[in-house]
Amino acid sequence: MPDELHQPDIEDRPDWAAYYRHTLGREPRPLFVKGMAALEAAGIAPGQAVEIGYGDGTETLALLAAGWTVVAVDAAPQAAQVLRGRAEGAAHADRLEIRTESADVASLPPFDLLYAGYALSFIRPAAFRRFWRRVRSQLRPGGFLVVNVFGVRDTWAGDPDMTFVARDEVFRMVQGLEVVALDEEDQDGDSFSGPKHWHLFDVIARRPDAMSA
Ligand SMILES: C[S@@+](CC[C@H](N)C(=O)[O-])C[C@H]1O[C@@H](n2cnc3c(N)ncnc32)[C@H](O)[C@@H]1O
């Protein structure tokens, strides 16, 4: 996991403005890059994308540049400030809709791609399953989910405001989908706050299209 994801202090975790200052200028996350390669390999043309928890907006801007129309959802107003500033004057800003709201109450359009990097676990457990049901219902035939979610052995597991999943729960989440990739990170790593255990599932999954369903 890249170092900039490790925040200086877990107590500062909701200080998203500081987090964005820290991550600004980074490359798109490896999961995003892998997801885009999977889409390309499947011959998926840019359509409607949704990004949840876009943070400093790096992946949203990459989606716009690649020709996607993007609904970008993040609960933190500071994220919208950063993304608006970065998207201003961009050639394709007219294909961007920024929503400042929690993912669990956001209405999602039917989409061809949902990307969420290091964000879904910040949805509260009471809302997570409802949110995921909506994700599944809005995923178009042939569309992709490219997401990661923290596992139950993560150091942060136990935070009542976050959702952590076991491996079998991940399989339930993608039931009925074609699993293109499912990678599990379950190891100690470095962080600014010292050693931490990272437990994370990277998932790329595709809804079968009407022809192959
Ligand atoms: C760890 S950051 C990841 C940001 C970015 N995706 C990245 O890879 O750097 C988590 C992001 O999720 C957002 N977030 C937290 N809870 C959320 C929620 N309930 N709904 C939508 N976004 C949320 C935060 O504001 C933050 O921008």
The ligand as a Gaussian input file, in Angstrom:
#p B3LYP/6-31G(d) Opt

LIG

0 1
 C       -8.969000       7.401000       2.754000
 S       -9.808000       8.587000       1.788000
 C       -9.554000       7.932000       0.156000
 C       -9.594000       9.032000      -0.878000
 C       -9.190000       8.594000      -2.281000
 N      -10.122000       7.650000      -2.826000
 C       -7.797000       8.042000      -2.294000
 O       -7.564000       6.923000      -2.746000
 O       -6.892000       8.770000      -1.836000
 C      -11.527000       8.248000       2.116000
 C      -12.481000       9.245000       1.458000
 O      -13.798000       8.795000       1.702000
 C      -14.605000       9.902000       2.048000
 N      -15.723000       9.402000       2.853000
 C      -15.685000       9.003000       4.155000
 N      -16.901000       8.586000       4.539000
 C      -17.709000       8.709000       3.450000
 C      -19.080000       8.437000       3.215000
 N      -19.876000       7.939000       4.168000
 N      -19.579000       8.705000       1.997000
 C      -18.794000       9.209000       1.001000
 N      -17.492000       9.485000       1.182000
 C      -16.948000       9.240000       2.383000
 C      -13.682000      10.835000       2.804000
 O      -14.176000      12.154000       2.824000
 C      -12.396000      10.663000       2.020000
 O      -12.300000      11.587000       0.972000

